[in-house]
Amino acid sequence: MTNLPHLTATGTCWCGCGTGTGCFFAPGHDKIAEAALLAAEYGASVPQLLHNHGYGPGHSVTARAVTAGVWERCPSCDYVGAPASIRNHRKKAHSAE
């Protein structure tokens, strides 16, 4: 994973709406900011975003998340996701194991 800078919440929502908040975003505004960034920089296209960062069918972004240690692979199948997603997946898909 890229070495990321330490960020500090400023007391104002980072989506740009101006709402005061004790963290980075007012509730739900992280998704608004994410969608706005995708629209403004990549024409609202996830394939364009992935391509711009070197990912696609020949270079898996999900495999990169696993090798970076920020996602996990289910020990029982090929499912990958964030640790909380893996826990939920295992409860639903592998509860009989």
Protein Blocks (a to p, Z undefined) as FASTA:
>chain_A
ZZddddddehiafklnopacfbfbdghklmmmmmmmmmmmnoopaklmmmmnopajklcf
klmmmmnopaccdfkbmbdcdfklmmmmmmmmmmmZZ
